[in-house]
Amino acid sequence: MTSKATAGATTTRTLRRAGVVTGAVAALLSALPLAPATAAAAPAPGTQARPGWCPDLDGYRVDCGTVKRPLVADKPWLGSVPVAYAVVRHTGPGPARGTVAINPGGPGETAIDRAEPFAAALQGVLDTHDVLLVDPRGTGRSGRIPCGVTDAEYRFADHAGQRAAVARCAERLGPRAAGYTSAATADDLDAVRARLGAESLVLYGLSYGTYLMPVYAGRHPERVESMVLSGAFPLAVDPLARPSAEAVAQSLRRVCERSAACDGATAVEDLGTVAARLRERPLTLRIDAAGATRTLRFTEDKFANLLYEAASREAGADPAGHSLLGDLPAALHAAARGDDTALTALVRADYAPATAEDQAGFLAVACNDYARAWSVDAPLAVRRQQYRQALSAADPNRFAPFSVEGFTAGQTDGADACIRWPRSGTARPQPVDGPLPDVPVLVLSGDLDSNTPESASRLSAAQFRRSTLVSVPNAGHVPELESTHCAVAVANTFIRTGQPGDTSCTTAVPPIAVTPVNAAGPTAG
């Protein structure tokens, strides 16, 4: 559920359960010193002549190429897709000790255009390891596939409109939709590995990448050396997002307690008051986005998405500055007392960066792969009945202070967003119970992350026998964004040694600034 933005660009809005190195994090990581420059060399074995889109990085040689892959493995008449890759070569003498393959999330996020921040973040291992960046099929340099649904259209649509947009996307893709799965992307990655002659890979997944990389590990277990999973969730993802619902109130309590700028219990009470009002009386806002003035009906489900997904993004990246999560307690307190000024300002800031970028790479993978609250083999009427039954059976206490229906509808890649995804001409959901390799796995989790909260990260870690979970205080979704670079250092140590090493630096991650309550609106009484 995250944004699409190139390294160093203005941060764009998050749609997915993934994508990361955007905006603040790109600037943050780019500020890290790069390794000394090395002399240029001839392309390494397995690489092609350097294409014009291959990134230039001061201090590093970058080799690039493409691998031709079938769109759907058993349907050659559907054609092929060029899968593009870039390899940032290690700077030390002799052959590389290993290859680190990174996926930045999404689904639908690109990797090659983020070579610079990734090289900065992994400079601690680039003396001995190569870093492999692959644009997943259908994105970036790997055969873009438009389906006519833009980021702005999908974001501003109400929930019924989002379901309709997914159906239009599927109709536009037709039988090609079956080619856009995590399994196919994982096999593409292995084809690139084979092209490069790497015996195995260190898999590094961010957000959705924590779903993709275990899929790779299950399909190619003998090719996995170790794994880093950051902002993680398990293959058996909860289609109703209960872990996220439970984490929202916890994050509000934590920022209030650590800042002393608000009272956690009051913040959660205010959250419930505003959610109940929006359930009955949504706000209507006019917002300029993607070259047009658009109407947003800000309902309880849009509010839920703001709280669990958007508020988790980049929390802790600039702890002394303003952030959505840090500004929320005061905005909620004012809105609960009738003043929506601060809340609507936060909403406008979150929606204005929406783009005209096509969402096929996101929607196709999410609707093909993720577990659902209905049988994908059932007709539409039965699917709807099964989904209603799932909502009715859900414990409302796990969603409070939101309603069950209001919170679940806030997911852009879950709930019933994909309920009209066709039964035929698409892929089956990804298996969730296959064997995974017995390799060292590091799972990083920010304790202010409601998107993929620590409870989901624990489930991700439990998929592997030799896993270590490191919880990073005062960090949001994907803790590598936090300001001290502690999480980045822990990941670098793990890649080099197979162990996280000393993680005591997590205790020095500063709390985020929180706007004092009552500063955004009138007091009660």
N, C-alpha and C positions, 0 to 999 in steps of 0.2 A: 504494500500500500504506500508507496512513497514516490517522491518527486523525480522528474527527469530534468536534470540540469547538468551542463558540462562543467568540468573542473574550473573553478574560479568565477563561474557565472553567477548572476543573481539567483538566490535560492528560489526554486519553484515549489509548488504545493505538492504534498505527498498524497498519492493515490494508493500506494501499495503496501503490502506487508513486507517491505523491503527497501530498496535503493538508498544509498547513503551519501557518498562522497560529494555532497552538493554544497554550494554556498559557503557557509562559515567553515565547514570542515575542510573544504578544498583550500581556502585561504590559510587555515590553521596549519594543515599539513604541508602546504607549499612553503610556509615560513621556516620549516625545518631545514638545516643545512644539508645540501647534497654532497655526495662523495666527490673526491677529486676527479677531474676529467681523465679519461683514458683514451688512448689512441684508437682511431677508427680501424676496423678490421674487415676482412671479407666476410660475407654472409656465412653463418655456420651451417653445418650439414642439416638438411631438412628444410631450409628456408629458401624463399624465392627471391628474385630481383626485388629491390625495395620499392614498394608502391608509393605513390605520391601522398597518400593519406597516413603513412607511417609516422608516428610522432617523433619529434626531435627532443631529446632530453640532455641538458648539459650534464656531463659527467658519466653518461651511460651510452652504450651501443644498443640500439633497438632494431631487432629484425622482425619483419612482418611478412604475412602471406595469407593465402586463402586455401581452404580445403573444400572440394566439391562434395556435397553430401546429398543423398536422396531426401526429398521432402517427406515422403512416407515410405518406410523401408520396403514394404511389400507391394507398393503401387507405383512402379516406375513411370507410368503414364502421367503422373502428377508432376513430374519434373524433379529438379534438384534445387539446392540452395547453396550459395557460396558462404562458407563460414570463415570469417576474418579473425586473425589473431595478431598479437604483437608480443614479442618476447623482450623484456628488459634484461640484458645480459649482466651477469655478475662481474665485479671489477677485479677480483683477486686472480692470482695465477692458477693455471691448471684448469681441469674440467670442473664444472659446477658440482657441488655436493648434492644438489637437489633442485627441484623446480616447484615453486609456489604458484598454484593456480587460484586466481581470485574471481569471485562473482560478487558484484556490488548490490545485488538485490533486484527487486521489482515485484513480480516478473516483468521483464521488459526493459530493464536498465542496461545501458551500454558500459563497457569497461575500457575500451581502447582510448577513448577521449579523456580518460581519467588517469592516464599513465603517469603524469607528473605527481599528483598527490599520492598515488599508490607507491611510487618510487620513494617519495619523501618519508612516508609512513614505514616503509620496509627497508630503509637504508641500513638498519642494524643487521640485516641478513643478506643484503645484496652484494656483500663482498664474497660470499660463498655460494649463494643460490640465485638462479634465474627466477624471474617473475613473469608468469604467463597471463595475459589478458585476452579473453575471447569475447567478442560480441555475440550474444546468443542469437540463434537463428530468428530472422524476422526483425532484428533491431540493428541500428548503427550501420556498419559496413557489411552486415551479414544478411542481405536480401530483405530490405524492409517490406512489410506487408500491410498496406492500409486496409481498413475495413469501414472507414467513413464515420467513426465515432471519435471525437476529439476529447482531450483532457477537459477543456472548459465545458463542453456539452455534458459530459458524464458527471462532472462535479456539481454543476448547477441544477441538474435534473432532480426532480423528486424521485422517491424510491420506485414508483411505477415507471417513471421515465427511464430510470437506469435499467430496469428489467427489459423494457422495450429496446433500449440501445444495445444491450447484449444480444437480443434476438436478431436485430439488424446486422450486427457485426458477424454473427454466425452465418446468416444468409449470404452476406457479401463474400465471406471466405469460402463457403461451400465445402467440398471435400478436402480442400487444403487445410481446413481447421484441424484435422487429425494429425497434421505434421508439427503442431506447436505444443509440445509437451516437455516436461522436465526430463523424461526418459530420453527423448530425442536430443535435447540439449546436452545431457550427460554423455550420450554416445558421440556427439560432435566433439566434445572436449577430449574424449579418449582418442578420436581420430587425429586431432591436433597433436596430442601427446605422442602418438605413434609416428606422425610425420616428423616430429622433432627428435625422435629417438630417445626420449626420456623413459627410463625404466618405471618410474613411479612419480606420484605427485603428492605434495603437501596441499591439501584442499583448504581454502580460506573462504568461508561464506559469510556474507553480511545479510541479515534479515531474510528475505526470500532465499538468499544463497545458503542459509542454514537448512533449507528444505531441499534445494537442488543438490548440494554436496552429499548428503546421505543417499540420495537417489543414485548418484554416481558411484558411491561406495558400495551400494548393494548390487549394482550391475557390473562393476569392475573391481572387486575387492582386492585382487592381487596387485592392483596398481596404486593403492593408497598407502602412503608412508605415515601420515598423521593428518589431523584435522583441527582447524580453528573455526568455531561457530560463534558469531557475535550477533546479539539481538535475536536469539534462537527460539524456534518453536518446533514441535515434533512433526513427523510425517502424519501421524494421526491427529491432525489439527481439529480443534473443536469448531464445528460449523456455526455454533451459536456464540462463540467468542466469550465464554464464561470467564476464563482467566483475566481477560482484559476488563470485563465489567467489574470484577472484584478489585482490580488494581487501581481504578480511577480514584476512589475515595482514599485508598492508602497513600497514593502520591500526594494528594492534597494535604492529608494529615502530616506527612513527612516534611513537606516544604514549610508548613506553618510551624511545626515543632522546632525545626532547625534554624529558622530565621527569627522566630519570636515576633514576626510581623502580623500574625493572625492566629486565630484559634482553630485547630483542625476540626473539632466537632461542629463549630459554627459554619465553617466552610462547606462541610458535607451537608449540613442542614440547608444552607443557601443553595447548594447544587440541586437538592431535591425540590426546593421551592421553584426554581427556575425551570427545571425539567417538567414539573407538573403544569406550569403555566404554558410552556411551549407545546405541550401535548394537546392542550385545548385551544390555545391562541398563538399560532406561530407568528414570527416576525416576518415582514416583507421588506427586503432591502434591494436597492439598485446599486450595482457594482460594475465598474469598468474592468473588463478582463478580456484578453485575447482579441483586442481590437473592436470590442462592441460593449455597449451598456446592457447588462444582463440582469434579470430578476432572480433573486434568491428567496425562496420560501424557507425560512430557517425554522425547521421543525425539531421535535425532540430527537429524531434520528440524526439530523445534521449536528445538533448540539452534542450528542454522544460521540460522533466522529471527531468533533473538535477537541473533546476532552480526552479521549483515549489515544487517538492517532496523532493529530496535529500537535497537541501539547507535549507529546513525548519526543517530538523531533527536535534535535539539537539542544535539548535541555542539558545544561552544564557546559556547553561550548564556550559561552562567555558568561561566567557565573556572576560577574559584577554588573552586567548589563540587563536590559529588559528582555524578558522571554515570555512566551505565551503562558507557560506553566506558572511562572513567577507573578504574572499580572492577573491570573485568574481569580485568586481568592477575593481581592478587592472588587474586581468586576462582578463577580457572582454576588457579593454582599450588597452592592449597589442595585443590581438587577432584581434581587429578591425583595427590594424595597421600592421598586418601581422605576429606577433610573437605569435605562439600558445603554447609556452613552458609551461607557467603557467597554461593555460586552460587544456592542455592534462594531466598535473600532477594531477589536481583536478579530471579529469575524471578517470584516472587510480586508484587513491585512492578510488573513489566511487565504481568502478566495481570489484576491486581485491578481496574484501571479499565475493563475490558471492559463494554460497555453492552448494553441491549436494543434498540438501534437497528437497524432493518431494513437489510439489505445489498443490496437489489435494484439500487440505482443504481450500486453498485460492480460486482457480479457480472455484470449484463447487459452493461455497456459492455466490461468486460475480456474476457468470453467471446465477445462479438460481434466485437471489433476486433483483438485482439493476434495476432501471428503465432504459429503453433503448430508443434510437431514432428511433426505428422501432417496428413493431408488432411482438411479439414472436410467434404468430400463423401463420405468413406469411411464405411462402416458401423462400428459400435462395435468389433467384433472386429478389423477391419483397423486402425483407429486405434490400438488397444492394441499390435498387432504393430509398427506404424510407430514408436510411442513407445519401445518396448523396443529397437528397432533404433537409434534415435537415442541412447539411453543407452549402448548397447554400443559405438557408434562414437565416443563422446566421449572425449577425452584425459583420463585420470584425474589427470594432473599439474596440470591447470587447476583442479581442485576441491580438491586436497590442502590441508590434512590431512583434509578431509571425504571421504566416499565420493561418487561421482557421484550415486547414487540418493538418498542422504541429504540432500545439499545441494539438489538440484533440487526435492525434495518439500517443502522449506522455503518455497517461494514460495506465497503465497496467491492470486496472480493469474496464475501461470505453470505450468510443468511440465505435469502432466496434470490439474490441478484442473478444467479445463473439458472434459475428454474426453467427458463425457456430455451436453454442450450439443447440442441437437437440430440436425439438418441442415436441417429445414424449419421455417418460421415464425420464423426468426431472420435476422440479417444476415450478409453475407459479411465476411471479414476486411478491414481497411482496406488499400488499396493502399499500397505503400511506395516506389515508384519513379517517381511522377509529378513533373512540373516544379514548382519552387517559385520564388517571386518573387525578383528580384535587389534585395534591400533590406538595409540595415544590420542585423546581428544580433549581440547580445551574449549570450554563454553564460557563466554563473557556475557554478563548481564548487568544492565544499569538498574539501580533500585528505584529510579523514577520513571521507568519505562512501563507504560500501560498498554502499548501496542503489542510487544512480545514480552510480557512481564516475567519476573523471576520464576514464578510457578510454571510457566510454559518452558522456560529455559531448563528447569530441572527435569521436565519430561523429555526434553531433547537430549540432555546429558544421560538420562537413564536408558537411552537406546544403545549405549556403548558401555562395555565392561570396564574400560580403562579411561574413564572421563573424569575431568576436574572442572568444577564450576567455580568461577571467580565472580563474585558480586561486587560491583563498583558503586559505592555510595555517590549520591548527588549527580548521577549520570542518567541520561534518558536512553532513547532507542539507539542502539549501537554505541557502546560506551567509549569506543575509540575517539569519539568527538569531544570527550571531556578535556578540560583546558590544561591539565598537568602532563598529558601524554603518558600517564601511568599505564592505561590499558594497552596503548600501542607498545610500550616497553615490555609488558608481560607477554604479549603476542609474539614479539620478536624473539624473546628468550625461549619461548616454547618451540618456535619453528627451528631454532638452532639446536636445542637440547632435548626436545621431547618432554620437558618439564616446565611448569610456569615459573619456577624459581621463587625469589622473594617477592611476595605480593603486598608487603606492608605499605607500599606507596599509595594504596587505595585509601588509607586512612587520612591522607593529606589532600584528597580531592575536596575543594571547598564547596560549601552549600551555595545554592543559587540565590540571587537577590529576589526578594518578594516585596511587591508594592504593599505598603501598610494598609490594612483594611480601614475603610472610611475615606481614604485618599481619593477614591474614584467615584464617590457619590455620597448622598445624604445618609446620616445615621438613622437608626430606628427611633421611633417615638418622638 
